[in-house]
């Protein structure tokens, strides 16, 4: 193998996180503190996630070697990457369902005049983290339209396989104490989604997000 190939593989080794820090491994470690941690299915799901993580370095090096030796197989390598992402997401979803409580939520009827900014006009300063059920989502509140922009904090493209309810559930949980409710949601820019919201008279969701910023960054629920 030429010098460029050796450097590329070395870079892959340096960039690859330790098993416990890969997404399935990290989620498995978080699940250890869950009330369901000792349930049979949770124990098995966590073991599967940790096992998947420990095999990550070899998979990356194997894929890097193929690309270096056969540059024309790049499209095939992309397909393998997509398959790997899907497999990783299946492992993580098993942990979420087996180890974490998934809160119930109910959507409010959609507004007939709902407008969608499509990722435009949001301000990161007006944001919070919705973290429940094994998912972590950065949520930005639009300053003028009643919409929330949802971006996965779990890392990787696996969230492209999430169901709409998978995206919305943590957000609905986070705003539920205020009396506000989510409505319909739509795909947005890249691998993100937007969801509408409605609040009771006198409840200003934006003001609540501003005033509770410190706790919300840690994934706390909003308080009315």
N, CA and C of each residue as an Amber inpcrd file, in Angstrom:
protein
   672
   0.8600000  -1.1890000   0.0000000   0.0000000   0.0000000   0.0000000
   0.8920000   1.2330000   0.0000000   0.5050000   2.2840000  -0.7530000
   1.3570000   3.4610000  -0.8360000   1.2590000   4.3030000   0.4360000
   2.1090000   5.3360000   0.4970000   2.2100000   6.1560000   1.7130000
   0.9010000   6.8800000   2.0100000   0.2100000   7.3130000   0.9560000
  -1.0680000   8.0120000   1.1570000  -2.0720000   7.0760000   1.8110000
  -2.0650000   5.8100000   1.3710000  -2.9800000   4.8380000   1.9580000
  -2.7080000   4.6160000   3.4260000  -1.4260000   4.5190000   3.7900000
  -1.0540000   4.3160000   5.1880000  -1.4900000   5.4990000   6.0410000
  -1.2920000   6.7180000   5.5130000  -1.6830000   7.9240000   6.2540000
  -3.1930000   7.9530000   6.4560000  -3.9480000   7.5540000   5.4170000
  -5.4130000   7.5780000   5.5100000  -5.9140000   6.6240000   6.5790000
  -5.3110000   5.4260000   6.6400000  -5.7400000   4.4580000   7.6530000
  -5.3480000   4.9350000   9.0440000  -4.1740000   5.5410000   9.1780000
  -3.7680000   6.0790000  10.4770000  -4.7340000   7.1570000  10.9350000
  -5.1580000   7.9960000   9.9910000  -6.1150000   9.0490000  10.3270000
  -7.4310000   8.4580000  10.7880000  -7.8490000   7.3620000  10.1520000
  -9.1010000   6.7010000  10.5590000  -8.9970000   6.1870000  11.9850000
  -7.8420000   5.6600000  12.3420000  -7.6470000   5.1560000  13.7010000
  -7.7130000   6.2880000  14.7190000  -7.0830000   7.4170000  14.3990000
  -7.0790000   8.5390000  15.3250000  -8.4730000   9.1100000  15.4780000
  -9.2200000   9.2020000  14.3620000 -10.5370000   9.8340000  14.3910000
 -11.5920000   8.9520000  15.0240000 -11.3840000   7.6450000  15.0420000
 -12.4080000   6.7340000  15.5480000 -12.4790000   6.8090000  17.0540000
 -13.6570000   7.1200000  17.6340000 -13.7630000   7.2070000  19.0880000
 -13.6870000   5.8480000  19.7340000 -13.3930000   5.8330000  21.0380000
 -13.4010000   4.5890000  21.7860000 -14.8020000   4.0050000  21.7740000
 -14.8920000   2.6890000  22.0030000 -16.1830000   2.0060000  21.8800000
 -17.2600000   2.6610000  22.7170000 -16.9380000   3.0180000  23.9620000
 -17.9470000   3.5800000  24.8540000 -18.4140000   4.9520000  24.4010000
 -17.6470000   5.5920000  23.4750000 -18.0060000   6.9310000  23.0400000
 -18.7000000   6.9270000  21.6830000 -18.8280000   5.7910000  21.0250000
 -19.6080000   5.7500000  19.7980000 -21.0810000   5.8470000  20.1680000
 -21.9230000   6.1480000  19.2090000 -23.3210000   6.4320000  19.5300000
 -24.0360000   5.2610000  20.2000000 -23.9680000   4.0280000  19.6850000
 -24.6360000   2.9320000  20.3950000 -24.0440000   2.6800000  21.7850000
 -22.7150000   2.7510000  21.8920000 -22.0770000   2.5260000  23.1800000
 -22.4470000   3.5930000  24.1970000 -22.4890000   4.8390000  23.7610000
 -22.8590000   5.9240000  24.6630000 -24.3070000   5.7630000  25.1320000
 -25.1950000   5.4030000  24.2090000 -26.5940000   5.2090000  24.5790000
 -26.7330000   4.0390000  25.5510000 -25.9690000   2.9780000  25.3300000
 -26.0080000   1.8260000  26.2360000 -25.5520000   2.2240000  27.6320000
 -24.5460000   3.0750000  27.7100000 -24.0720000   3.5330000  29.0170000
 -25.1010000   4.4230000  29.7050000 -25.7810000   5.2770000  28.9390000
 -26.8380000   6.1090000  29.5110000 -27.9740000   5.2460000  30.0450000
 -28.2620000   4.1510000  29.3410000 -29.3710000   3.2800000  29.7430000
 -29.0980000   2.5770000  31.0700000 -27.8420000   2.5480000  31.4940000
 -27.5150000   1.8890000  32.7710000 -28.1980000   2.5730000  33.9500000
 -28.5510000   3.8540000  33.7740000 -29.2140000   4.5960000  34.8480000
 -30.7320000   4.5850000  34.7210000 -31.2400000   3.8880000  33.7230000
 -32.6810000   3.8470000  33.4950000 -33.3640000   2.9200000  34.5100000
 -34.6030000   3.2160000  34.9020000 -35.3470000   2.3100000  35.7830000
 -35.5360000   0.9180000  35.1800000 -35.4190000   0.8230000  33.8570000
 -35.6070000  -0.4630000  33.1890000 -34.2830000  -1.1660000  32.9050000
 -33.1930000  -0.6780000  33.4950000 -31.8600000  -1.1730000  33.1550000
 -31.6860000  -2.6690000  33.3930000 -32.3550000  -3.2090000  34.4040000
 -32.1700000  -4.6240000  34.7350000 -33.1810000  -5.5470000  34.0570000
 -34.0690000  -4.9790000  33.2650000 -35.0210000  -5.8130000  32.5250000
 -34.2620000  -6.6750000  31.5150000 -34.7260000  -7.8910000  31.3080000
 -34.0150000  -8.8380000  30.4370000 -33.7700000  -8.2630000  29.0500000
 -34.7960000  -7.6590000  28.4490000 -34.6530000  -7.1400000  27.0980000
 -33.6850000  -5.9640000  27.0530000 -33.6820000  -5.1420000  28.1120000
 -32.7510000  -4.0090000  28.1610000 -31.3120000  -4.4980000  28.2860000
 -31.0910000  -5.4800000  29.1330000 -29.7330000  -6.0310000  29.2960000
 -29.2190000  -6.5550000  27.9600000 -30.0720000  -7.2650000  27.2350000
 -29.6750000  -7.8230000  25.9450000 -29.4190000  -6.7140000  24.9210000
 -30.2710000  -5.6960000  24.9140000 -30.1180000  -4.6020000  23.9580000
 -28.8440000  -3.8100000  24.2200000 -28.5370000  -3.5870000  25.5070000
 -27.3160000  -2.8690000  25.8510000 -26.0800000  -3.6730000  25.4590000
 -26.1200000  -4.9790000  25.6720000 -24.9900000  -5.8320000  25.2940000
 -24.7690000  -5.7910000  23.7860000 -25.8710000  -5.7990000  23.0290000
 -25.7850000  -5.7370000  21.5740000 -25.1660000  -4.4080000  21.1300000
 -25.5750000  -3.3000000  21.7770000 -25.0510000  -1.9840000  21.4180000
 -23.5590000  -1.8710000  21.7140000 -23.1330000  -2.3880000  22.8690000
 -21.7170000  -2.3350000  23.2170000 -20.8910000  -3.2190000  22.2920000
 -21.4450000  -4.3770000  21.9240000 -20.7560000  -5.2660000  21.0020000
 -20.6130000  -4.6020000  19.6360000 -21.6660000  -3.9310000  19.1810000
 -21.6180000  -3.2260000  17.8890000 -20.5350000  -2.1500000  17.9260000
 -20.4450000  -1.4100000  19.0160000 -19.4700000  -0.3340000  19.1290000
 -18.0440000  -0.8530000  19.1000000 -17.8130000  -1.9760000  19.7650000
 -16.4530000  -2.5120000  19.8320000 -15.9590000  -2.9670000  18.4670000
 -16.8670000  -3.2550000  17.5370000 -16.4540000  -3.6620000  16.1930000
 -16.2910000  -2.5020000  15.2430000 -16.4770000  -1.2530000  15.7400000
 -16.4830000  -0.0940000  14.8540000 -15.1710000   0.1840000  14.1610000
 -14.0330000   0.0630000  14.8770000 -12.7340000   0.3920000  14.2730000
 -12.4390000  -0.5130000  13.0880000 -12.6680000  -1.8130000  13.2660000
 -12.3920000  -2.7450000  12.1750000 -13.2270000  -2.4540000  10.9550000
 -14.4980000  -2.0820000  11.1610000 -15.3610000  -1.7880000  10.0250000
 -14.8710000  -0.5670000   9.2700000 -14.4450000   0.4630000  10.0090000
 -13.9530000   1.6730000   9.3480000 -12.6910000   1.3850000   8.5500000
 -11.7560000   0.6450000   9.1430000 -10.5120000   0.3400000   8.4470000
 -10.7660000  -0.5280000   7.2200000 -11.6670000  -1.4820000   7.3400000
 -11.9670000  -2.3550000   6.2090000 -12.5300000  -1.5430000   5.0550000
 -13.4650000  -0.6310000   5.3880000 -14.0520000   0.2130000   4.3520000
 -13.0170000   1.1410000   3.7400000 -12.1220000   1.7170000   4.5840000
 -11.0890000   2.6150000   4.0750000 -10.1590000   1.8760000   3.1270000
  -9.8040000   0.6380000   3.4710000  -8.9190000  -0.1380000   2.6150000
  -9.5250000  -0.3940000   1.2510000 -10.8090000  -0.7190000   1.2070000
 -11.4650000  -0.9830000  -0.0700000 -11.4420000   0.2710000  -0.9470000
 -11.7280000   1.4150000  -0.3360000 -11.7710000   2.6520000  -1.1140000
 -10.3890000   2.9900000  -1.6590000  -9.3310000   2.7530000  -0.8420000
  -7.9770000   3.0730000  -1.2840000  -7.5290000   2.1550000  -2.4150000
  -7.8940000   0.8830000  -2.3460000  -7.4290000  -0.0690000  -3.3590000
  -8.2560000   0.0310000  -4.6330000  -9.5690000   0.2610000  -4.4730000
 -10.4530000   0.3310000  -5.6390000 -11.2150000   1.6520000  -5.6240000
 -10.5800000   2.7410000  -6.0910000 -11.2470000   4.0480000  -6.0680000
 -12.5550000   4.0620000  -6.8480000 -12.6670000   3.2320000  -7.8930000
 -13.8760000   3.2430000  -8.7070000 -15.0620000   2.6390000  -7.9700000
 -14.8300000   2.0340000  -6.8120000 -15.9200000   1.4040000  -6.0570000
 -16.5090000   2.3560000  -5.0240000 -16.3200000   3.6560000  -5.2280000
 -16.7660000   4.6250000  -4.2310000 -18.2740000   4.5470000  -4.0080000
 -19.0340000   4.3710000  -5.0920000 -20.4850000   4.3000000  -4.9320000
 -20.8810000   3.0900000  -4.0950000 -20.1890000   1.9780000  -4.3230000
 -20.4610000   0.7870000  -3.5240000 -20.1250000   1.0410000  -2.0600000
 -19.0380000   1.7740000  -1.8210000 -18.6520000   2.0990000  -0.4490000
 -19.7060000   2.9760000   0.2050000 -20.3070000   3.8830000  -0.5600000
 -21.3660000   4.7300000  -0.0220000 -22.5620000   3.8890000   0.3880000
 -22.8760000   2.8790000  -0.4310000 -23.9910000   1.9990000  -0.0880000
 -23.6990000   1.2410000   1.2000000 -22.4360000   0.7940000   1.3280000
 -22.0660000   0.0930000   2.5580000 -22.2020000   1.0200000   3.7580000
 -21.8510000   2.3000000   3.5760000 -21.9600000   3.2630000   4.6540000
 -23.4250000   3.4590000   5.0460000 -24.2990000   3.5350000   4.0330000
 -25.7220000   3.6820000   4.3170000 -26.2480000   2.4640000   5.0710000
 -25.7990000   1.2800000   4.6730000 -26.2310000   0.0560000   5.3590000
 -25.7270000   0.0500000   6.8020000 -24.5030000   0.5310000   7.0010000
 -23.9460000   0.5780000   8.3490000 -24.7310000   1.5540000   9.2240000
 -25.0860000   2.7080000   8.6480000 -25.8620000   3.6890000   9.4090000
 -27.2180000   3.1160000   9.8070000 -27.8500000   2.4010000   8.8600000
 -29.1510000   1.8030000   9.1610000 -29.0180000   0.7400000  10.2470000
 -27.9530000  -0.0610000  10.1780000 -27.7350000  -1.1010000  11.1850000
 -27.4880000  -0.4750000  12.5550000 -26.7060000   0.6030000  12.5860000
 -26.4370000   1.2870000  13.8480000 -27.7250000   1.8430000  14.4420000
 -28.5730000   2.4220000  13.5980000 -29.8190000   2.9870000  14.0940000
 -30.7480000   1.9010000  14.6280000 -30.7550000   0.7290000  13.9960000
 -31.5790000  -0.3730000  14.5060000 -31.1110000  -0.8000000  15.9000000
 -29.7940000  -0.8460000  16.0840000 -29.2360000  -1.2120000  17.3900000
 -29.6450000  -0.1750000  18.4420000 -29.5470000   1.1070000  18.0850000
 -29.8820000   2.1660000  19.0270000 -31.3760000   2.1930000  19.3350000
 -32.1960000   1.9510000  18.3280000 -33.6370000   1.9650000  18.5520000
 -34.0560000   0.8240000  19.4720000 -33.3780000  -0.3020000  19.3570000
 -33.6800000  -1.4080000  20.2650000 -33.4020000  -1.0020000  21.7120000
 -32.2940000  -0.2860000  21.9380000 -31.9730000   0.1770000  23.2920000
 -33.0280000   1.1730000  23.7690000 -33.4260000   2.1030000  22.8990000
 -34.4280000   3.0970000  23.2980000 -35.7220000   2.4300000  23.7460000
 -36.1860000   1.4600000  22.9570000 -37.4720000   0.8360000  23.2540000
 -37.3910000  -0.0910000  24.4580000 -36.2570000  -0.7460000  24.6410000
 -36.1280000  -1.7200000  25.7330000 -35.7610000  -1.0790000  27.0620000
 -35.0510000   0.0510000  27.0200000 -34.4620000   0.5840000  28.2480000
 -35.0420000   1.9150000  28.7230000 -35.6950000   2.6450000  27.8510000
 -36.1730000   3.9740000  28.2160000 -37.6910000   4.0440000  28.1750000
 -38.2560000   4.8230000  29.0700000 -39.6920000   5.0890000  29.0550000
 -39.9950000   6.0530000  27.9150000 -40.9590000   5.7030000  27.0790000
 -41.3610000   6.5540000  25.9660000 -42.6520000   7.2810000  26.3610000
 -42.5700000   8.5660000  26.6870000 -43.7660000   9.2780000  27.1760000
 -44.8530000   9.3750000  26.1090000 -46.0860000   9.2540000  26.5560000
 -47.2190000   9.4350000  25.6530000 -47.3860000  10.9200000  25.3350000
 -47.9280000  11.2160000  24.1740000 -48.2420000  12.6180000  23.8500000
 -49.4010000  12.6500000  22.8720000 -50.0500000  13.7860000  22.8300000
 -51.1910000  13.9660000  21.9390000 -51.0130000  15.2620000  21.1710000
 -51.1890000  15.1910000  19.8770000 -51.0490000  16.3920000  19.0540000
 -52.3270000  17.2190000  19.0860000 -52.1660000  18.5360000  19.0020000
 -53.3030000  19.4230000  18.8160000 -53.6520000  19.4560000  17.3230000
 -54.8680000  19.8210000  16.9690000 -55.2300000  19.9240000  15.5450000
 -54.3320000  20.9320000  14.8290000 -53.9670000  20.6650000  13.5920000
 -53.1040000  21.5970000  12.8650000 -53.8240000  22.9100000  12.5820000
 -53.0520000  23.9840000  12.5490000 -53.6080000  25.2970000  12.2400000
 -53.8170000  25.4160000  10.7280000 -54.9670000  25.8880000  10.2830000
 -55.2220000  25.9810000   8.8400000 -54.3220000  26.9850000   8.1210000
 -53.8060000  27.9720000   8.8770000 -52.9380000  28.9820000   8.2480000
 -51.4740000  28.8140000   8.6680000 -51.0990000  27.5830000   9.0320000
 -49.7150000  27.3100000   9.4550000 -48.7250000  27.6360000   8.3390000
 -47.6740000  28.3580000   8.6750000 -46.5860000  28.6500000   7.7410000
 -45.3250000  27.9390000   8.2080000 -44.4770000  27.5100000   7.2460000
 -43.2680000  26.7580000   7.5640000 -42.0480000  27.5470000   7.1050000
 -41.1890000  27.9810000   8.0330000 -39.9970000  28.7630000   7.6520000
 -38.9610000  27.9530000   6.8700000 -39.0140000  26.6340000   6.9670000
 -38.0310000  25.7750000   6.2890000 -36.6080000  26.1460000   6.6790000
 -36.3820000  26.1720000   7.9950000 -35.0600000  26.3950000   8.6020000
 -34.5780000  27.8380000   8.5120000 -35.3920000  28.7400000   8.0020000
 -34.9780000  30.1350000   7.8670000 -35.4960000  30.9740000   9.0440000
 -34.6440000  31.8740000   9.5290000 -35.0620000  32.8480000  10.5330000
 -34.9760000  32.3820000  11.9690000 -34.5260000  31.1730000  12.2180000
 -34.4080000  30.6880000  13.5960000 -33.1760000  31.2830000  14.2730000
 -33.2360000  31.4090000  15.5930000 -32.1390000  31.9810000  16.3770000
 -31.6880000  30.9440000  17.4050000 -30.4210000  30.5680000  17.3510000
 -29.9020000  29.5530000  18.2680000 -30.0450000  29.9950000  19.7240000
 -30.0740000  31.3020000  19.9720000 -30.2250000  31.7770000  21.3440000
 -31.6120000  31.4550000  21.8970000 -32.5610000  31.2360000  21.0220000
 -33.9230000  30.8960000  21.4340000 -34.1180000  29.4010000  21.2000000
 -33.4450000  28.6000000  22.0310000 -33.4430000  27.1620000  21.8040000
 -33.3980000  26.4120000  23.1290000 -33.6790000  25.1260000  23.0560000
 -33.5800000  24.2610000  24.2310000 -33.2950000  22.8430000  23.7700000
 -32.9260000  21.9860000  24.7120000 -32.6490000  20.5820000  24.4100000
 -33.7970000  19.7370000  24.9590000 -34.3820000  18.9230000  24.1020000
 -35.4170000  17.9700000  24.5140000 -34.7510000  16.6010000  24.5860000
 -34.6780000  16.0420000  25.7940000 -33.9470000  14.7880000  25.9850000
 -34.7930000  13.8340000  26.8030000 -35.3390000  12.8280000  26.1480000
 -36.1490000  11.8210000  26.8280000 -36.2790000  10.6130000  25.9080000
 -36.4990000   9.4480000  26.5020000 -36.7270000   8.2520000  25.6940000
 -35.5240000   7.7890000  24.8910000 -34.3180000   8.2110000  25.2900000
 -33.1220000   7.7950000  24.5650000 -32.8110000   8.6450000  23.3490000
 -33.5300000   9.7460000  23.1900000 -33.2420000  10.6800000  22.1060000
 -32.8990000  12.0470000  22.6840000 -32.0370000  12.7690000  21.9850000
 -31.6560000  14.1130000  22.3890000 -31.7780000  15.0270000  21.1710000
 -32.6190000  16.0560000  21.2840000 -32.9220000  16.9100000  20.1400000
 -32.7150000  18.3740000  20.5070000 -31.9820000  19.0970000  19.6680000
 -31.8710000  20.5400000  19.7990000 -33.1010000  21.1540000  19.1370000
 -33.8120000  21.9870000  19.8930000 -35.0550000  22.5800000  19.4010000
 -34.9020000  24.0970000  19.3720000 -35.1380000  24.7120000  18.2140000
 -35.1120000  26.1650000  18.0930000 -36.5310000  26.6710000  17.8720000
 -36.8660000  27.7460000  18.5830000 -38.1870000  28.3490000  18.4710000
 -38.1090000  29.5090000  17.4780000 -39.0070000  29.5320000  16.4990000
 -38.9970000  30.6360000  15.5360000 -39.5130000  31.9000000  16.2150000
 -38.9030000  33.0450000  15.9420000 -39.3030000  34.2780000  16.6400000
 -40.6700000  34.8200000  16.2380000 -41.1860000  34.4280000  15.0750000
 -42.4640000  35.0040000  14.6300000 -43.5270000  33.9610000  14.2730000
 -43.1570000  32.8040000  13.7720000 -44.1500000  31.7780000  13.4610000
 -44.1660000  30.7350000  14.5750000 -45.3010000  30.1100000  14.7910000
 -45.4090000  29.0990000  15.8550000 -44.8830000  27.7520000  15.3630000
 -43.5780000  27.7210000  15.1780000 -42.9070000  26.5090000  14.7120000
 -41.6460000  26.2680000  15.5280000 -41.2700000  25.0100000  15.6200000
 -40.0510000  24.5730000  16.2830000 -39.2220000  23.7880000  15.2770000
 -37.9390000  24.1080000  15.1970000 -37.0310000  23.4060000  14.2890000
 -36.2650000  22.3760000  15.1040000 -36.3270000  21.1240000  14.6890000
 -35.7430000  20.0130000  15.4470000 -34.5040000  19.4670000  14.7420000
 -33.3850000  19.4120000  15.4750000 -32.1280000  18.8840000  14.9580000
 -31.6240000  17.8130000  15.9210000 -31.2860000  16.6490000  15.3900000
 -30.8210000  15.5610000  16.2420000 -29.4650000  15.8860000  16.8510000
 -29.3340000  15.6430000  18.1690000 -28.0510000  15.7710000  18.8440000
 -27.4050000  14.4100000  19.0580000 -28.0550000  13.3530000  18.5810000
 -27.5390000  12.0010000  18.7970000 -26.3520000  11.6940000  17.8980000
 -26.1320000  12.5220000  16.8790000 -25.0040000  12.3140000  15.9980000
 -25.2860000  11.3010000  14.9140000 -24.5930000  11.4520000  13.7960000
 -24.7480000  10.5100000  12.6990000 -26.0530000  10.7130000  11.9420000
 -26.1490000  10.0980000  10.7700000 -27.3340000  10.2630000   9.9350000
 -28.4700000   9.3050000  10.2700000 -28.3590000   8.5630000  11.3790000
 -29.3890000   7.5850000  11.7170000 -30.7530000   8.1950000  11.9320000
 -30.8060000   9.4900000  12.3330000 -32.0980000  10.1270000  12.5750000
 -32.9120000  10.2620000  11.2940000 -32.2880000  10.0740000  10.1450000
 -33.0410000  10.0750000   8.8810000 -34.0410000   8.9240000   8.8550000
 -33.8170000   7.9140000   9.6980000 -34.7070000   6.7550000   9.7520000
 -35.7560000   6.8880000  10.8520000 -35.7160000   7.9720000  11.6260000
 -36.6920000   8.1590000  12.6850000 -38.0850000   8.3930000  12.0990000
 -39.0950000   7.9260000  12.7980000 -40.4680000   8.2310000  12.4220000
 -40.7830000   9.6660000  12.8530000 -41.8270000  10.2940000  12.2650000
 -42.2150000  11.6290000  12.7350000 -42.4830000  11.6670000  14.2390000
 -43.1560000  10.6380000  14.7830000 -43.4030000  10.6120000  16.2300000
 -42.1080000  10.4810000  17.0130000 -41.1160000   9.7810000  16.4490000
 -39.8200000   9.6730000  17.1120000 -39.1620000  11.0300000  17.2780000
 -39.3030000  11.8760000  16.2820000 -38.7830000  13.2420000  16.3680000
 -39.5670000  14.0730000  17.3780000 -40.8880000  13.9990000  17.2850000
 -41.7480000  14.9400000  18.0060000 -41.9150000  14.5850000  19.4830000
 -41.8620000  13.3050000  19.8210000 -42.1460000  12.8690000  21.1920000
 -41.3100000  13.6320000  22.2440000 -39.9740000  13.7400000  22.1090000
 -39.2130000  14.4720000  23.1380000 -39.6110000  15.9450000  23.2330000
 -39.9500000  16.5490000  22.0950000 -40.3290000  17.9620000  22.0830000
 -41.6640000  18.1490000  22.7950000 -42.6250000  17.2610000  22.4960000
 -43.9310000  17.3280000  23.1580000 -43.7730000  17.1680000  24.6680000
 -42.8950000  16.2630000  25.0740000 -42.6310000  16.0530000  26.5090000
 -42.0430000  17.3020000  27.1440000 -41.1080000  17.9570000  26.4390000
 -40.4080000  19.1100000  27.0040000 -41.3380000  20.2920000  27.2360000
 -42.3130000  20.5070000  26.3510000 -43.1790000  21.6860000  26.4780000
 -44.4950000  21.3770000  27.1980000 -44.7650000  20.1120000  27.4800000
 -46.0540000  19.7010000  28.0400000 -46.4320000  20.4460000  29.3320000
 -45.5090000  20.6750000  30.2910000 -45.9050000  21.3640000  31.5200000
 -46.4240000  22.7860000  31.3070000 -46.1090000  23.3950000  30.1790000
 -46.5640000  24.7650000  29.9120000 -48.0010000  24.7940000  29.4050000
 -48.5300000  23.6360000  29.0310000 -49.8540000  23.5930000  28.4120000
 -49.7940000  23.6910000  26.9010000 -48.6120000  23.9760000  26.3550000
 -48.4500000  24.0430000  24.8970000 -48.4300000  22.6200000  24.3230000
 -48.8810000  22.4950000  23.0840000 -48.9140000  21.1790000  22.4410000
 -48.3850000  21.2800000  21.0130000 -47.8020000  20.2070000  20.5620000
 -47.3230000  20.1510000  19.1840000 -48.5020000  19.8750000  18.2570000
 -48.3340000  20.2450000  16.9820000 -49.3620000  19.9600000  15.9830000
 -48.7370000  19.0550000  14.9140000 -48.8810000  19.4150000  13.6640000
 -48.3000000  18.6110000  12.5910000 -46.8130000  18.9200000  12.4440000
 -46.0800000  18.0300000  11.7880000 -44.6620000  18.2780000  11.5210000
 -44.3560000  17.9510000  10.0750000 -43.2670000  18.5620000   9.5590000
 -42.8890000  18.3900000   8.1590000 -41.3740000  18.2540000   8.0570000
 -40.8780000  17.6020000   6.9950000 -39.4200000  17.5820000   6.7730000
 -38.9180000  18.9960000   6.5210000 -37.7050000  19.2760000   6.9830000
 -37.1100000  20.5890000   6.7720000 -35.7580000  20.4220000   6.0910000
 -34.9030000  21.4150000   6.2370000 -33.6110000  21.4160000   5.5570000
 -32.7280000  20.2690000   6.0390000 -32.1560000  19.5460000   5.0860000
 -31.2680000  18.4480000   5.4510000 -32.0060000  17.3990000   6.2550000
 -31.3020000  16.8120000   7.2090000 -31.8870000  15.7600000   8.0370000
 -32.4780000  16.3830000   9.3110000 -33.4790000  17.2520000   9.1260000
 -34.1300000  17.9320000  10.2400000 -35.6370000  17.9530000   9.9910000
 -36.4030000  18.3710000  10.9990000 -37.8520000  18.5090000  10.8410000
 -38.3230000  19.7630000  11.5680000 -39.4930000  20.2410000  11.1790000
 -40.1470000  21.3420000  11.8720000 -41.5170000  20.8820000  12.3370000
 -41.9400000  21.3920000  13.4940000 -43.2450000  21.0360000  14.0410000
 -43.9380000  22.3100000  14.5090000 -45.2430000  22.3810000  14.2890000
 -46.0120000  23.5150000  14.7710000 -46.3680000  23.3330000  16.2350000
 -46.7640000  24.4300000  16.8850000 -47.2010000  24.3300000  18.2800000
 -48.2980000  25.3540000  18.5480000 -49.1180000  25.0480000  19.5410000
 -50.1480000  25.9760000  20.0230000 -50.0520000  26.0290000  21.5360000
 -50.3680000  27.2020000  22.1010000 -50.2900000  27.3820000  23.5510000
 -51.5940000  27.9820000  24.0810000 -51.9020000  27.7280000  25.3410000
 -53.0830000  28.3530000  25.9370000 -52.9400000  29.8690000  25.9720000
 -54.0600000  30.5490000  26.0850000 -54.0310000  32.0110000  26.1840000
 -53.1650000  32.4280000  27.3740000 -52.3120000  33.4040000  27.1410000
 -51.4670000  33.9250000  28.2090000 -50.1410000  33.2180000  28.3850000
 -49.8990000  32.1340000  27.6350000 -48.6270000  31.3970000  27.7410000
 -47.7300000  31.7890000  26.5750000 -46.5790000  32.3590000  26.8860000
 -45.6060000  32.7940000  25.8760000 -44.4320000  31.8150000  25.8940000
 -44.4280000  30.8880000  24.9710000 -43.3840000  29.8630000  24.9460000
 -42.0050000  30.4770000  24.7730000 -41.8890000  31.4930000  23.9610000
 -40.5880000  32.1220000  23.7220000 -40.0400000  32.7490000  25.0030000
 -40.8980000  33.4280000  25.7550000 -40.4540000  34.0450000  27.0130000
 -40.0390000  32.9790000  28.0160000 -40.7460000  31.8660000  28.0550000
 -40.3830000  30.7850000  28.9720000 -39.0280000  30.1930000  28.6120000
 -38.7660000  30.0250000  27.3180000 -37.4790000  29.4810000  26.8790000
 -36.3500000  30.4280000  27.2670000 -36.5720000  31.7250000  27.0770000
 -35.5330000  32.7010000  27.4420000 -35.2520000  32.6810000  28.9490000
 -36.3000000  32.6310000  29.7550000 -36.1300000  32.7550000  31.2030000
 -35.5920000  31.4920000  31.8650000 -35.7120000  30.3500000  31.1780000
 -35.2840000  29.0800000  31.7690000 -34.1000000  28.4700000  31.0160000
 -33.3270000  29.3130000  30.3700000 -32.2830000  28.8480000  29.4590000
 -31.3110000  27.8630000  30.0990000 -30.8710000  28.1410000  31.3210000
 -29.8400000  27.2920000  31.9460000 -30.3250000  25.8570000  32.1080000
 -31.5000000  25.6660000  32.6860000 -32.0100000  24.3170000  32.8770000
 -32.3350000  23.6140000  31.5850000 -32.8040000  24.3870000  30.5910000
 -33.2000000  23.7830000  29.3220000 -32.0070000  23.2340000  28.5520000
 -30.8520000  23.8480000  28.7320000 -29.6560000  23.3330000  28.0560000
 -29.2810000  21.9530000  28.5840000 -29.7140000  21.6410000  29.8110000
 -29.4230000  20.3360000  30.4050000 -30.5020000  19.3050000  30.0970000
 -31.5470000  19.7330000  29.3640000 -32.5900000  18.7930000  28.9900000
 -33.7780000  18.7730000  29.9360000 -33.9060000  19.7860000  30.8120000
 -35.0490000  19.8510000  31.7060000 -36.3300000  20.1580000  30.9370000
 -37.4740000  19.8190000  31.5370000 -38.7440000  20.2340000  30.9680000
 -38.9650000  21.7220000  31.2430000 -39.7110000  22.3560000  30.3360000
 -40.1080000  23.7340000  30.5800000 -41.0990000  23.7970000  31.7450000
 -41.0730000  24.8990000  32.4860000 -42.0230000  25.1160000  33.5700000
 -42.8830000  26.3320000  33.2340000 -44.1170000  26.2600000  33.5970000
 -45.0400000  27.3710000  33.3130000 -44.8830000  28.4690000  34.3670000
